[in-house]
Amino acid sequence: MRHDKSAAGNDKNDETGFGGVLNGWCSMSQEKFTPLSELGDYIDRADDEMDRRAAAFFDEIKRRHTVRDFTADPVPQSVIENCIAAAGRAPSGANHQPWHFCLVGDATVKSKIRAAAEEEERAFYEGRAGDEWLEALDPLGTDANKEFLEIAPWLIAVFAQRRGGEEAGMDKKNYYINESVGIACGFLLAALHHAGLATLTHTPKPMSFLNENLGRPATEKPFLLIVTGKPVASAEIPHHSLIKKPLKDILTVF
Ligand SMILES: Cc1cc2nc3c(=O)[nH]c(=O)nc-3n(C[C@H](O)[C@H](O)[C@H](O)COP(=O)(O)O)c2cc1C
Protein backbone atom coordinates (compact mmCIF):
# COMPACT_ATOMS: atom_id res chain seq x y z
CA MET A 1 0.00 0.00 0.00
CA ARG A 2 1.26 3.46 -0.83
CA HIS A 3 1.24 6.07 1.91
CA ASP A 4 1.71 9.74 1.96
CA LYS A 5 3.77 11.77 -0.41
CA SER A 6 5.62 14.92 0.27
CA ALA A 7 5.60 17.94 -1.94
CA ALA A 8 8.94 17.44 -3.59
CA GLY A 9 9.75 20.12 -6.07
CA ASN A 10 12.55 19.09 -8.32
CA ASP A 11 15.55 21.01 -7.12
CA LYS A 12 18.10 19.96 -9.73
CA ASN A 13 20.91 21.28 -7.57
CA ASP A 14 19.98 19.16 -4.64
CA GLU A 15 22.73 16.56 -4.06
CA THR A 16 20.22 13.73 -3.74
CA GLY A 17 18.19 14.90 -6.70
CA PHE A 18 15.09 14.75 -4.57
CA GLY A 19 14.79 18.40 -3.55
CA GLY A 20 14.40 17.46 0.08
CA VAL A 21 11.72 14.84 -0.52
CA LEU A 22 13.77 12.30 1.38
CA ASN A 23 13.75 14.24 4.64
CA GLY A 24 12.36 11.92 7.26
CA TRP A 25 12.74 8.86 5.01
CA CYS A 26 14.80 6.87 7.46
CA SER A 27 12.72 7.62 10.51
CA MET A 28 9.45 6.51 8.95
CA SER A 29 8.65 2.84 8.76
CA GLN A 30 5.98 3.05 6.06
CA GLU A 31 6.67 3.25 2.37
CA LYS A 32 6.76 6.65 0.81
CA PHE A 33 6.19 7.56 -2.78
CA THR A 34 6.38 10.77 -4.73
CA PRO A 35 4.13 11.24 -7.73
CA LEU A 36 6.23 11.36 -10.88
CA SER A 37 4.24 14.43 -11.87
CA GLU A 38 5.55 16.23 -8.78
CA LEU A 39 9.12 15.41 -9.67
CA GLY A 40 8.45 16.97 -13.06
CA ASP A 41 10.95 14.60 -14.63
CA TYR A 42 8.78 12.82 -17.18
CA ILE A 43 8.04 14.79 -20.32
CA ASP A 44 5.19 13.48 -22.44
CA ARG A 45 6.22 13.88 -26.08
CA ALA A 46 4.25 13.49 -29.29
CA ASP A 47 5.11 10.53 -31.55
CA ASP A 48 6.85 12.65 -34.16
CA GLU A 49 8.98 14.36 -31.54
CA MET A 50 9.93 10.97 -30.06
CA ASP A 51 10.85 9.79 -33.55
CA ARG A 52 13.07 12.82 -34.08
CA ARG A 53 14.74 12.45 -30.71
CA ALA A 54 15.33 8.70 -31.09
CA ALA A 55 16.84 9.28 -34.56
CA ALA A 56 19.00 12.12 -33.25
CA PHE A 57 20.30 9.96 -30.40
CA PHE A 58 21.09 7.12 -32.79
CA ASP A 59 22.87 9.58 -35.06
CA GLU A 60 24.95 10.81 -32.15
CA ILE A 61 25.79 7.42 -30.67
CA LYS A 62 26.72 6.08 -34.14
CA ARG A 63 29.62 8.51 -34.04
CA ARG A 64 31.10 6.90 -30.91
CA HIS A 65 34.24 4.89 -31.57
CA THR A 66 36.77 3.31 -29.27
CA VAL A 67 39.95 5.35 -29.61
CA ARG A 68 43.42 4.18 -28.60
CA ASP A 69 45.48 7.29 -29.36
CA PHE A 70 44.80 10.28 -27.15
CA THR A 71 46.25 13.76 -26.94
CA ALA A 72 47.53 15.05 -23.62
CA ASP A 73 45.20 18.06 -23.92
CA PRO A 74 43.69 18.78 -20.54
CA VAL A 75 39.95 18.28 -20.09
CA PRO A 76 38.21 20.06 -17.20
CA GLN A 77 37.57 17.80 -14.22
CA SER A 78 34.05 19.22 -14.02
CA VAL A 79 33.19 17.68 -17.42
CA ILE A 80 34.18 14.20 -16.27
CA GLU A 81 32.51 14.66 -12.89
CA ASN A 82 29.19 15.48 -14.55
CA CYS A 83 29.51 12.39 -16.76
CA ILE A 84 30.18 10.25 -13.68
CA ALA A 85 27.22 11.87 -11.93
CA ALA A 86 25.12 10.81 -14.96
CA ALA A 87 26.47 7.25 -14.64
CA GLY A 88 25.41 7.33 -11.00
CA ARG A 89 21.79 7.79 -12.12
CA ALA A 90 21.71 4.37 -13.77
CA PRO A 91 19.15 1.88 -12.51
CA SER A 92 20.53 -0.73 -10.12
CA GLY A 93 19.42 -3.84 -8.25
CA ALA A 94 17.39 -2.69 -5.20
CA ASN A 95 18.82 0.79 -5.88
CA HIS A 96 22.02 -0.16 -4.08
CA GLN A 97 24.12 1.63 -6.71
CA PRO A 98 26.92 -0.91 -6.38
CA TRP A 99 29.62 1.15 -8.05
CA HIS A 100 32.54 3.33 -7.21
CA PHE A 101 34.45 5.48 -9.68
CA CYS A 102 38.08 6.49 -9.19
CA LEU A 103 39.01 9.44 -11.36
CA VAL A 104 42.73 9.56 -12.02
CA GLY A 105 44.45 12.62 -13.44
CA ASP A 106 47.61 12.46 -11.35
CA ALA A 107 50.67 11.63 -13.48
CA THR A 108 52.34 9.45 -10.84
CA VAL A 109 49.24 7.35 -10.26
CA LYS A 110 48.67 7.04 -14.02
CA SER A 111 52.20 5.81 -14.56
CA LYS A 112 51.86 3.21 -11.78
CA ILE A 113 48.64 2.00 -13.41
CA ARG A 114 50.37 1.82 -16.80
CA ALA A 115 53.27 -0.20 -15.41
CA ALA A 116 50.95 -2.68 -13.67
CA ALA A 117 48.61 -2.95 -16.68
CA GLU A 118 51.47 -3.54 -19.10
CA GLU A 119 52.87 -6.29 -16.89
CA GLU A 120 49.52 -8.13 -17.02
CA GLU A 121 49.10 -7.42 -20.71
CA ARG A 122 52.55 -8.81 -21.56
CA ALA A 123 51.61 -12.11 -19.89
CA PHE A 124 48.25 -11.97 -21.67
CA TYR A 125 49.63 -11.40 -25.16
CA GLU A 126 52.50 -13.84 -24.61
CA GLY A 127 50.13 -16.75 -24.11
CA ARG A 128 47.77 -16.37 -21.16
CA ALA A 129 44.98 -15.28 -23.48
CA GLY A 130 45.05 -18.44 -25.58
CA ASP A 131 45.01 -18.66 -29.38
CA GLU A 132 41.29 -18.12 -29.94
CA TRP A 133 41.20 -14.88 -27.95
CA LEU A 134 44.38 -13.55 -29.55
CA GLU A 135 42.92 -14.35 -32.96
CA ALA A 136 39.77 -12.39 -32.09
CA LEU A 137 41.89 -9.41 -31.04
CA ASP A 138 44.18 -9.54 -34.07
CA PRO A 139 42.04 -7.22 -36.26
CA LEU A 140 42.20 -4.55 -33.54
CA GLY A 141 45.99 -4.36 -33.69
CA THR A 142 46.31 -4.10 -29.92
CA ASP A 143 49.39 -5.21 -28.00
CA ALA A 144 50.88 -4.97 -24.53
CA ASN A 145 51.95 -1.35 -24.97
CA LYS A 146 49.48 0.91 -23.13
CA GLU A 147 51.03 4.34 -23.59
CA PHE A 148 47.58 5.92 -23.57
CA LEU A 149 47.31 5.18 -19.84
CA GLU A 150 49.86 7.94 -19.23
CA ILE A 151 49.00 10.27 -22.10
CA ALA A 152 45.22 10.65 -21.82
CA PRO A 153 44.21 13.30 -19.31
CA TRP A 154 41.81 11.08 -17.35
CA LEU A 155 41.44 7.44 -16.39
CA ILE A 156 38.23 6.31 -14.73
CA ALA A 157 38.53 3.05 -12.84
CA VAL A 158 35.08 1.60 -12.21
CA PHE A 159 34.67 -0.75 -9.27
CA ALA A 160 31.74 -3.11 -8.61
CA GLN A 161 30.80 -3.45 -4.94
CA ARG A 162 29.73 -6.79 -3.45
CA ARG A 163 28.17 -5.08 -0.45
CA GLY A 164 26.71 -1.64 0.11
CA GLY A 165 23.27 -0.08 0.00
CA GLU A 166 21.42 2.97 -1.15
CA GLU A 167 23.51 5.26 1.05
CA ALA A 168 27.25 5.50 1.62
CA GLY A 169 28.52 3.40 4.54
CA MET A 170 25.79 0.76 4.34
CA ASP A 171 26.79 -2.89 4.38
CA LYS A 172 23.96 -4.84 2.79
CA LYS A 173 24.22 -7.52 0.13
CA ASN A 174 24.14 -6.08 -3.38
CA TYR A 175 22.10 -7.61 -6.20
CA TYR A 176 22.55 -7.80 -9.96
CA ILE A 177 25.94 -6.22 -9.53
CA ASN A 178 27.33 -6.84 -13.02
CA GLU A 179 24.11 -5.81 -14.71
CA SER A 180 23.90 -2.61 -12.66
CA VAL A 181 27.53 -1.59 -13.08
CA GLY A 182 27.40 -2.48 -16.77
CA ILE A 183 24.43 -0.17 -17.26
CA ALA A 184 26.19 2.61 -15.32
CA CYS A 185 29.23 2.21 -17.56
CA GLY A 186 26.97 2.46 -20.60
CA PHE A 187 25.57 5.72 -19.27
CA LEU A 188 29.12 6.91 -18.60
CA LEU A 189 30.42 6.10 -22.08
CA ALA A 190 27.38 7.77 -23.66
CA ALA A 191 27.77 10.84 -21.43
CA LEU A 192 31.48 11.20 -22.22
CA HIS A 193 30.77 10.87 -25.94
CA HIS A 194 27.91 13.35 -25.66
CA ALA A 195 30.24 15.80 -23.91
CA GLY A 196 32.67 15.60 -26.83
CA LEU A 197 35.24 13.14 -25.52
CA ALA A 198 36.67 9.94 -26.95
CA THR A 199 36.89 6.82 -24.81
CA LEU A 200 38.63 3.49 -24.58
CA THR A 201 37.14 0.69 -22.56
CA HIS A 202 40.24 -1.04 -21.27
CA THR A 203 40.29 -4.34 -19.39
CA PRO A 204 43.75 -5.58 -18.56
CA LYS A 205 43.28 -9.05 -17.12
CA PRO A 206 43.42 -9.43 -14.16
CA MET A 207 42.82 -5.87 -12.93
CA SER A 208 43.25 -6.45 -9.22
CA PHE A 209 46.29 -4.13 -9.24
CA LEU A 210 43.75 -1.29 -9.40
CA ASN A 211 42.57 -2.08 -5.86
CA GLU A 212 46.12 -1.65 -4.66
CA ASN A 213 46.95 1.42 -6.74
CA LEU A 214 43.73 3.20 -5.83
CA GLY A 215 43.27 1.96 -2.27
CA ARG A 216 39.94 0.23 -2.86
CA PRO A 217 38.86 -2.61 -0.55
CA ALA A 218 38.94 -6.28 -1.55
CA THR A 219 35.10 -6.31 -1.51
CA GLU A 220 35.21 -4.23 -4.68
CA LYS A 221 36.00 -5.81 -8.04
CA PRO A 222 37.65 -3.68 -10.71
CA PHE A 223 35.07 -3.65 -13.51
CA LEU A 224 36.44 -1.42 -16.27
CA LEU A 225 39.23 1.04 -16.78
CA ILE A 226 37.88 3.82 -18.99
CA VAL A 227 40.40 6.07 -20.68
CA THR A 228 39.08 9.42 -21.86
CA GLY A 229 40.30 12.56 -23.56
CA LYS A 230 40.61 13.83 -27.10
CA PRO A 231 41.77 11.69 -30.02
CA VAL A 232 44.98 12.61 -31.86
CA ALA A 233 44.27 13.94 -35.38
CA SER A 234 45.84 10.81 -36.88
CA ALA A 235 43.80 8.37 -34.74
CA GLU A 236 42.66 5.30 -36.68
CA ILE A 237 39.67 3.05 -36.12
CA PRO A 238 40.07 -0.64 -37.01
CA HIS A 239 37.80 -1.70 -39.89
CA HIS A 240 36.80 -4.66 -37.74
CA SER A 241 35.21 -2.32 -35.20
CA LEU A 242 33.18 -0.53 -37.86
CA ILE A 243 31.25 -3.70 -38.64
CA LYS A 244 27.98 -3.25 -36.77
CA LYS A 245 25.09 -5.65 -37.05
CA PRO A 246 22.10 -4.02 -38.73
CA LEU A 247 18.89 -3.69 -36.77
CA LYS A 248 17.33 -6.65 -38.57
CA ASP A 249 20.03 -8.91 -37.16
CA ILE A 250 19.76 -7.78 -33.56
CA LEU A 251 16.01 -7.33 -33.26
CA THR A 252 13.05 -9.69 -33.26
CA VAL A 253 9.64 -8.09 -32.94
CA PHE A 254 6.67 -10.09 -31.68
C1 LIG B 1 34.09 -5.04 -21.83
C2 LIG B 1 35.00 -4.49 -22.88
C3 LIG B 1 36.35 -4.66 -22.75
C4 LIG B 1 37.22 -4.11 -23.70
N1 LIG B 1 38.57 -4.23 -23.50
C5 LIG B 1 39.40 -3.63 -24.36
C6 LIG B 1 40.80 -3.61 -24.09
O1 LIG B 1 41.26 -4.12 -23.06
N2 LIG B 1 41.62 -3.01 -24.98
C7 LIG B 1 41.13 -2.42 -26.11
O2 LIG B 1 41.94 -1.88 -26.87
N3 LIG B 1 39.81 -2.39 -26.38
C8 LIG B 1 38.94 -2.96 -25.53
N4 LIG B 1 37.58 -2.90 -25.75
C9 LIG B 1 37.08 -2.15 -26.91
C10 LIG B 1 36.55 -3.04 -28.02
O3 LIG B 1 37.62 -3.61 -28.73
C11 LIG B 1 35.66 -2.19 -28.93
O4 LIG B 1 34.55 -1.75 -28.20
C12 LIG B 1 35.18 -2.98 -30.13
O5 LIG B 1 36.26 -3.27 -31.01
C13 LIG B 1 34.12 -2.20 -30.93
O6 LIG B 1 34.61 -0.95 -31.31
P1 LIG B 1 33.84 0.39 -30.96
O7 LIG B 1 33.83 0.52 -29.48
O8 LIG B 1 34.61 1.46 -31.65
O9 LIG B 1 32.43 0.25 -31.48
C14 LIG B 1 36.70 -3.43 -24.82
C15 LIG B 1 35.32 -3.27 -24.95
C16 LIG B 1 34.48 -3.79 -23.98
C17 LIG B 1 33.00 -3.55 -24.09
The ligand as an ORCA input file, in Angstrom:
! r2SCAN-3c Opt
* xyz 0 1
  C      34.093     -5.045    -21.832
  C      35.002     -4.494    -22.882
  C      36.351     -4.659    -22.751
  C      37.219     -4.113    -23.696
  N      38.567     -4.228    -23.496
  C      39.402     -3.632    -24.362
  C      40.804     -3.612    -24.086
  O      41.261     -4.119    -23.061
  N      41.621     -3.014    -24.975
  C      41.133     -2.415    -26.109
  O      41.942     -1.881    -26.875
  N      39.809     -2.387    -26.376
  C      38.935     -2.959    -25.525
  N      37.584     -2.897    -25.754
  C      37.083     -2.145    -26.906
  C      36.552     -3.041    -28.015
  O      37.619     -3.613    -28.730
  C      35.658     -2.188    -28.931
  O      34.546     -1.754    -28.203
  C      35.181     -2.977    -30.132
  O      36.258     -3.266    -31.009
  C      34.115     -2.203    -30.926
  O      34.613     -0.950    -31.313
  P      33.841      0.390    -30.961
  O      33.832      0.524    -29.478
  O      34.608      1.456    -31.650
  O      32.432      0.245    -31.477
  C      36.699     -3.426    -24.825
  C      35.317     -3.265    -24.947
  C      34.481     -3.787    -23.980
  C      32.999     -3.555    -24.095
*
